[in-house]
Amino acid sequence: MERDKKIFQVFSAPILRFYRWSRPAVSFGRTRGIDSKIERAALEKGWMVVGRPTGGGIVEHSGDLCFSIFWSKGDKALPWKVSNSYAAIHAWIAKGLQELGIQTETVDRKKEETGWCFQTPVCHDLALNGKKIVGGAQWRQKNKALHQGSIQLTLPDSAVAIFESEFMVRFGVALNHGS
């Protein structure tokens, strides 16, 4: 998450970055914070507790595949309007999952807020058999945007190449990997 903050300050072209966690973690959105009981329980289990620059609820990370997308308003790579960018990003992920043989449904309504991201599907999130498996949150500053997402499935490392290929086709941009 700290790397995303640094990339956000200096990027000049669209960037797509995938990552996994070195050990289990709990992340929380900058506007929500984390309850001290949850933080204490996570730390007692040896989990990392990390704040995200984006918003959203609490997310458990353990085996999930995370991604970050950085783009500027003028890039035209992704829609600038928030709801349209969520829809486009999750349609891209859905297509990649379909290529992996995983058929998802797009959520079209919001459930009652629980504070836990994957217990609260919102519009454009992806579900599998009624359970939310893909969610994300965004941060915008001036004309720059960051989308951080999590695919709550254990996917093979080869899945990244499928998502990258679909990203280039769908959004028409060459990949600039943020290191």
Backbone torsions as a table, in degrees:
resi	resn	phi	psi	omega
1	MET	NA	-36.8	178.0
2	GLU	-65.0	-37.6	178.1
3	ARG	-61.5	-41.4	179.0
4	ASP	-61.7	-39.8	177.7
5	LYS	-60.3	-41.9	-179.1
6	LYS	-68.8	-44.4	179.0
7	ILE	-61.2	-41.3	-178.2
8	PHE	-56.6	-36.2	-177.5
9	GLN	-71.0	-24.7	-171.1
10	VAL	-123.3	-7.8	-174.1
11	PHE	-66.5	150.2	179.4
12	SER	-129.6	-7.2	177.2
13	ALA	-138.8	158.8	179.8
14	PRO	-54.6	138.8	179.6
15	ILE	-129.9	138.3	172.8
16	LEU	-121.0	127.8	-178.0
17	ARG	-132.6	130.4	174.3
18	PHE	-110.0	147.2	176.5
19	TYR	-158.1	160.0	173.3
20	ARG	-124.7	163.8	-178.7
21	TRP	-90.0	141.8	179.7
22	SER	-72.7	-23.9	174.1
23	ARG	-154.2	163.5	-179.0
24	PRO	-52.9	146.6	-177.1
25	ALA	-148.3	162.8	171.0
26	VAL	-125.2	126.8	175.1
27	SER	-115.3	154.9	-179.4
28	PHE	-139.9	147.1	-179.1
29	GLY	-71.6	150.9	-175.1
30	ARG	-64.2	-26.0	-178.5
31	THR	-89.7	-13.9	-175.5
32	ARG	-100.1	-43.3	-172.7
33	GLY	76.3	-174.4	-179.1
34	ILE	-134.6	139.3	178.2
35	ASP	-65.6	138.2	-177.0
36	SER	-61.9	-32.1	177.7
37	LYS	-65.8	-42.1	178.9
38	ILE	-65.9	-44.8	179.7
39	GLU	-60.5	-46.5	-179.4
40	ARG	-62.2	-43.7	179.5
41	ALA	-62.8	-42.0	179.0
42	ALA	-63.9	-45.9	-179.6
43	LEU	-64.1	-38.1	178.1
44	GLU	-63.6	-30.6	177.6
45	LYS	-81.6	-3.6	-178.8
46	GLY	85.0	14.3	179.3
47	TRP	-83.6	152.6	172.0
48	MET	-78.1	149.4	173.9
49	VAL	-123.2	119.8	-169.7
50	VAL	-134.0	135.3	173.8
51	GLY	-87.9	142.6	177.4
52	ARG	-101.5	147.3	174.5
53	PRO	-72.0	-20.6	177.9
54	THR	-84.8	176.0	178.7
55	GLY	-87.1	-152.3	175.0
56	GLY	93.7	174.7	-176.0
57	GLY	-85.2	-168.3	-178.5
58	ILE	-80.0	136.4	-179.1
59	VAL	-127.4	130.1	171.4
60	GLU	-87.7	133.4	179.1
61	HIS	-118.5	115.7	177.2
62	SER	-162.4	92.3	-178.5
63	GLY	92.3	-6.2	179.5
64	ASP	-77.2	163.7	174.8
65	LEU	-107.9	120.2	-178.8
66	CYS	-104.2	153.6	178.3
67	PHE	-145.1	153.4	175.9
68	SER	-131.5	138.3	176.2
69	ILE	-125.0	130.1	178.0
70	PHE	-116.1	132.6	175.0
71	TRP	-154.7	160.4	178.8
72	SER	-108.3	156.2	-178.9
73	LYS	-55.9	-40.6	-177.7
74	GLY	-77.3	-8.9	-177.5
75	ASP	-65.8	-34.1	-175.2
76	LYS	63.8	6.4	178.2
77	ALA	-67.8	-41.3	179.1
78	LEU	-128.5	152.5	177.6
79	PRO	-60.1	146.5	-179.8
80	TRP	-84.5	-35.7	-179.3
81	LYS	-60.8	131.6	-172.4
82	VAL	-53.4	-54.4	-176.3
83	SER	-63.6	-35.2	178.4
84	ASN	-69.3	-36.6	179.5
85	SER	-69.5	-39.8	175.3
86	TYR	-58.5	-47.4	-178.7
87	ALA	-60.4	-44.5	-178.8
88	ALA	-65.6	-43.9	-179.1
89	ILE	-64.8	-45.3	-178.2
90	HIS	-72.9	-27.7	173.2
91	ALA	-66.2	-38.0	177.0
92	TRP	-63.7	-46.6	179.2
93	ILE	-63.2	-42.0	179.4
94	ALA	-59.2	-40.8	179.0
95	LYS	-64.9	-43.3	177.4
96	GLY	-62.5	-42.2	178.3
97	LEU	-64.9	-37.5	177.5
98	GLN	-61.2	-41.1	177.5
99	GLU	-64.1	-22.9	176.5
100	LEU	-90.4	4.6	179.1
101	GLY	84.5	17.7	-178.8
102	ILE	-112.8	114.7	-177.7
103	GLN	-95.4	117.0	-178.7
104	THR	-108.8	165.0	173.3
105	GLU	-115.1	147.4	176.2
106	THR	-90.4	131.2	179.1
107	VAL	-76.1	134.8	-179.2
108	ASP	-118.0	9.8	179.4
109	ARG	-146.3	165.4	179.1
110	LYS	-104.5	135.7	174.6
111	LYS	-88.4	170.8	178.3
112	GLU	-63.1	133.9	-177.9
113	GLU	-62.7	129.4	177.3
114	THR	-115.4	-16.7	-174.4
115	GLY	97.3	-22.2	178.3
116	TRP	-99.2	117.9	-173.6
117	CYS	-51.9	-47.1	-172.7
118	PHE	-85.8	4.5	170.1
119	GLN	-101.8	-4.9	-175.2
120	THR	-127.1	80.5	177.0
121	PRO	-64.7	140.6	175.0
122	VAL	-127.0	170.7	-177.7
123	CYS	-51.2	135.9	176.8
124	HIS	81.3	-8.3	173.5
125	ASP	-64.5	163.1	179.3
126	LEU	-110.7	139.8	179.9
127	ALA	-125.7	153.6	175.7
128	LEU	-128.8	119.9	-177.0
129	ASN	52.5	41.0	177.1
130	GLY	82.1	-2.4	-178.8
131	LYS	-109.8	129.6	178.8
132	LYS	-61.7	128.5	178.6
133	ILE	-124.5	-13.9	178.1
134	VAL	-134.7	125.8	176.1
135	GLY	-143.7	169.4	179.9
136	GLY	-162.8	172.6	178.2
137	ALA	-146.0	155.6	-177.3
138	GLN	-125.0	157.5	173.5
139	TRP	-135.3	132.6	178.9
140	ARG	-128.6	139.3	177.4
141	GLN	-143.3	118.3	-175.4
142	LYS	55.4	-116.7	-177.3
143	ASN	-107.7	23.2	179.8
144	LYS	-118.0	147.7	179.2
145	ALA	-134.6	148.0	174.1
146	LEU	-131.2	128.9	173.0
147	HIS	-116.0	123.4	175.1
148	GLN	-111.5	127.9	-177.8
149	GLY	-132.3	162.6	178.2
150	SER	-135.2	133.0	173.4
151	ILE	-106.1	107.4	-172.0
152	GLN	-84.5	54.9	175.3
153	LEU	-135.6	152.4	172.8
154	THR	-87.3	107.0	-177.5
155	LEU	-111.6	150.2	176.7
156	PRO	-68.0	155.6	178.6
157	ASP	-57.4	-28.2	-179.8
158	SER	-64.7	-17.8	178.8
159	ALA	-61.8	-31.9	-178.3
160	VAL	-58.8	-43.0	-180.0
161	ALA	-62.8	-36.4	178.3
162	ILE	-66.1	-46.5	178.9
163	PHE	-63.3	-41.2	179.7
164	GLU	-62.8	-44.5	179.8
165	SER	-62.0	-45.9	179.3
166	GLU	-64.4	-35.8	178.2
167	PHE	-61.0	-46.7	-179.0
168	MET	-63.3	-40.6	179.5
169	VAL	-67.8	-49.5	-173.9
170	ARG	-68.0	-42.2	-173.6
171	PHE	-104.9	-3.6	173.6
172	GLY	64.0	32.0	179.1
173	VAL	-125.3	143.2	171.3
174	ALA	-73.0	145.3	-176.2
175	LEU	-79.4	135.3	172.6
176	ASN	-117.1	103.2	-175.9
177	HIS	-78.6	120.2	174.9
178	GLY	-76.4	124.4	-177.9
179	SER	-93.0	NA	NA
